[in-house]
Amino acid sequence: MSDIIRIKHSNEKQGPNNSDMRDNSCLASATGVQYTNVSSDEKLKFMMRIEAVFNLTGRGTVVVGRVLTGAFCIGDAVDIVISDGNRIATTIKEIEMYNKSLNQAQAGDNVGVFLCGVRKDDIRNATVFVNSNAKVLYKFFTGRIYVLRQDEGGMQIPVFNYYYPYFRFETSENRGLMTFEGEEAIEMLMPGDEGDIKVELDDYAVISPGMHFGIYEEGQIVAKGQISGVE
């Protein structure tokens, strides 16, 4: 993460708009963590990548990361998505950025989010949180890629149809089979070329339309792209 999030520590009595007055809303979820594997078609409204998890004495569990899409507010119900696909339902208790309390965070913000009724150990392997019941695990996606030239950091190699590289998303890395899409049948993209693709991933990944990704081979980047659709 490029920006440092500073979470303020305070044991002072807080006003009616701060977390001490909201703690009662968290009591119902503090009795135990429920793991679920939700299969839902609820539309994705927001997603935040979880980059670190902390426990602050007297304040609870805070996740730090970057909002990838959408916006969320204090009191919103969220699902924390674990790396194995399971979820933990919770509620947003506080939002902070650079020692400032916020009522809302939106795409592009790097924030710390305090969560109700979860422990650090429960979400150690969390990848993202999203709005409750939002569908985010997919194996197929379409997109458009640009094959990098050597002077742009690429490997200066062509990309062929039925290519089987690693795809590095903002949330995970996964291998998959890539084929070319479009009206014109093509078998190869050269460095500097652009093209539409369809990918079948080996495993389900947390992805969404608009998300950027890189294509890698032997640890080196070959192309960059953006997801246009998921299924």
C-alpha distance (Angstrom), angle and dihedral (degrees) to the residues before:
residue distance angle dihedral
M1 . . .
S2 3.77 . .
D3 3.84 99.0 .
I4 3.79 127.3 58.8
I5 3.78 116.5 -128.2
R6 3.80 114.0 -149.3
I7 3.80 113.1 -156.2
K8 3.78 112.1 -161.7
H9 3.81 119.6 -131.7
S10 3.77 115.2 -145.1
N11 3.79 136.0 161.9
E12 3.81 93.7 179.4
K13 3.79 121.9 120.9
Q14 3.77 106.5 -92.0
G15 3.77 131.7 -147.2
P16 3.78 129.4 -109.4
N17 3.81 93.8 -84.5
N18 3.80 94.8 53.9
S19 3.77 134.2 86.2
D20 3.82 100.0 -94.7
M21 3.79 89.6 65.7
R22 3.81 91.1 47.3
D23 3.81 97.9 50.2
N24 3.82 92.7 96.5
S25 3.79 89.2 65.0
C26 3.79 88.3 61.6
L27 3.81 97.7 51.3
A28 3.78 94.6 87.1
S29 3.78 92.5 57.2
A30 3.79 96.0 41.0
T31 3.78 96.0 76.0
G32 3.80 95.1 80.9
V33 3.78 144.7 -29.4
Q34 3.79 118.1 -100.1
Y35 3.81 116.6 -155.7
T36 3.78 115.7 -154.4
N37 3.78 136.6 170.8
V38 3.76 100.5 -144.5
S39 3.79 120.4 -160.0
S40 3.78 103.2 -163.2
D41 3.76 140.5 148.7
E42 3.80 93.1 -151.2
K43 3.79 108.7 142.3
L44 3.80 116.9 -105.6
K45 3.80 108.5 -112.0
F46 3.80 100.6 168.8
M47 3.79 141.2 -2.4
M48 3.80 131.0 -167.4
R49 3.80 123.0 -168.7
I50 3.82 111.3 -133.2
E51 3.80 110.6 -137.3
A52 3.81 100.9 165.4
V53 3.81 139.6 7.7
F54 3.81 124.8 -150.8
N55 3.78 137.9 177.1
L56 3.81 114.9 -142.1
T57 3.80 115.8 -163.5
G58 3.76 110.7 -113.2
R59 3.78 93.6 7.5
G60 3.80 106.3 60.9
T61 3.79 134.6 -139.2
V62 3.79 121.2 -10.9
V63 3.80 127.8 -172.9
V64 3.78 119.9 -155.9
G65 3.76 125.0 -155.9
R66 3.78 150.4 100.5
V67 3.79 126.7 -65.1
L68 3.81 105.1 -123.9
T69 3.78 100.4 -174.4
G70 3.79 141.0 -0.3
A71 3.81 127.2 -0.4
F72 3.81 136.8 -85.5
C73 3.80 136.8 -166.3
I74 3.79 139.8 -151.9
G75 3.81 108.6 -76.9
D76 3.82 95.8 28.8
A77 3.82 116.2 139.6
V78 3.81 111.5 -122.3
D79 3.79 140.8 -179.7
I80 3.78 118.5 -136.5
V81 3.80 106.9 -145.8
I82 3.81 113.9 -144.7
S83 3.81 121.5 -151.2
D84 3.84 90.9 -106.7
G85 3.81 91.3 57.1
N86 3.81 96.5 -103.2
R87 3.79 119.5 127.6
I88 3.79 138.6 -145.1
A89 3.80 118.1 -152.3
T90 3.79 116.4 -140.8
T91 3.81 143.2 140.7
I92 3.80 133.0 -110.5
K93 3.79 109.3 -109.0
E94 3.83 102.8 175.0
I95 3.80 139.4 -2.7
E96 3.81 122.9 -153.5
M97 3.79 136.6 178.2
Y98 3.81 123.7 178.5
N99 3.83 93.5 -15.4
K100 3.79 90.7 -51.1
S101 3.80 123.1 118.4
L102 3.78 114.9 -131.5
N103 3.77 133.1 -165.4
Q104 3.81 92.0 -155.0
A105 3.81 140.0 21.8
Q106 3.79 124.2 -159.8
A107 3.79 140.5 -169.9
G108 3.80 111.8 -55.6
D109 3.81 95.6 24.6
N110 3.81 120.0 125.7
V111 3.79 104.9 -148.1
G112 3.77 147.3 158.6
V113 3.81 114.3 -124.5
F114 3.81 123.1 -163.6
L115 3.80 113.1 -147.7
C116 3.81 132.6 -155.0
G117 3.79 123.0 -116.7
V118 3.81 101.7 -8.2
R119 3.77 130.7 114.1
K120 3.77 127.5 -141.3
D121 3.81 92.1 -115.2
D122 3.81 91.1 53.4
I123 3.80 92.8 61.0
R124 3.80 101.8 30.0
N125 3.82 89.9 120.6
A126 3.79 96.5 41.3
T127 3.80 117.9 137.1
V128 3.82 105.4 -176.4
F129 3.76 143.2 -15.7
V130 3.79 122.9 -133.5
N131 3.79 139.0 174.7
S132 3.79 112.8 -67.6
N133 3.83 115.1 -71.4
A134 3.81 93.6 -2.7
K135 3.79 113.8 157.0
V136 3.81 110.0 -123.3
L137 3.82 106.9 145.8
Y138 3.79 113.3 95.9
K139 3.82 139.2 157.1
F140 3.81 99.8 -165.2
F141 3.77 129.9 56.1
T142 3.78 141.0 160.4
G143 3.76 125.9 -145.3
R144 3.76 149.0 138.9
I145 3.80 124.6 -96.9
Y146 3.77 138.2 -165.8
V147 3.82 117.4 -150.3
L148 3.80 109.1 -136.9
R149 3.77 123.1 -127.0
Q150 3.78 119.7 -134.2
D151 3.81 91.9 -105.2
E152 3.82 87.3 55.8
G153 3.80 92.9 53.7
G154 3.80 97.6 -92.1
M155 3.79 128.8 131.5
Q156 3.84 94.0 -112.9
I157 3.80 91.8 -124.1
P158 3.82 130.0 128.1
V159 3.78 121.2 -111.6
F160 3.81 115.2 -131.5
N161 3.77 133.7 -157.1
Y162 3.84 112.2 -90.2
Y163 3.79 90.4 29.1
Y164 3.84 114.8 171.7
P165 3.82 108.3 -158.6
Y166 3.81 135.6 139.0
F167 3.80 118.1 -85.5
R168 3.78 115.3 -149.7
F169 3.80 112.6 -159.5
E170 3.79 129.9 -177.5
T171 3.81 87.5 -100.2
S172 3.81 106.9 34.3
E173 3.81 148.0 -18.1
N174 3.80 123.4 -106.3
R175 3.78 138.2 165.5
G176 3.80 120.6 -124.6
L177 3.79 148.8 161.6
M178 3.81 114.3 -101.2
T179 3.80 126.1 -159.3
F180 3.79 130.6 177.4
E181 3.80 121.1 -105.6
G182 3.79 132.4 -161.7
E183 3.77 142.6 77.3
E184 3.78 94.2 -74.1
A185 3.79 115.1 67.9
I186 3.80 109.8 -129.3
E187 3.78 130.1 175.7
M188 3.79 101.6 -170.5
L189 3.82 143.5 27.3
M190 3.79 118.9 -155.1
P191 3.82 125.0 -150.0
G192 3.81 106.5 -75.2
D193 3.82 93.0 30.2
E194 3.80 127.5 115.8
G195 3.79 127.7 -150.4
D196 3.79 146.8 163.9
I197 3.80 117.4 -107.2
K198 3.78 143.4 -175.3
V199 3.81 120.7 -150.4
E200 3.80 134.7 -163.6
L201 3.80 109.0 -161.5
D202 3.80 123.0 -148.1
D203 3.81 91.2 -128.9
Y204 3.78 137.3 16.4
A205 3.80 113.9 -83.6
V206 3.80 135.5 -170.0
I207 3.81 101.0 -109.1
S208 3.80 138.0 142.8
P209 3.81 139.1 -174.9
G210 3.79 112.2 -78.1
M211 3.81 93.6 29.2
H212 3.81 116.0 134.3
F213 3.80 122.9 -134.0
G214 3.79 142.3 177.4
I215 3.81 128.8 -135.1
Y216 3.79 114.2 -137.6
E217 3.78 137.3 -171.3
E218 3.80 122.3 -173.4
G219 3.79 89.2 -10.9
Q220 3.81 94.4 -55.8
I221 3.77 125.2 110.2
V222 3.81 117.2 -112.5
A223 3.80 104.4 170.6
K224 3.79 143.9 -3.6
G225 3.78 127.1 -138.0
Q226 3.76 150.2 162.2
I227 3.81 129.4 -126.9
S228 3.80 115.3 -117.5
G229 3.81 100.0 176.8
V230 3.81 142.4 3.6
E231 3.80 134.5 -155.5
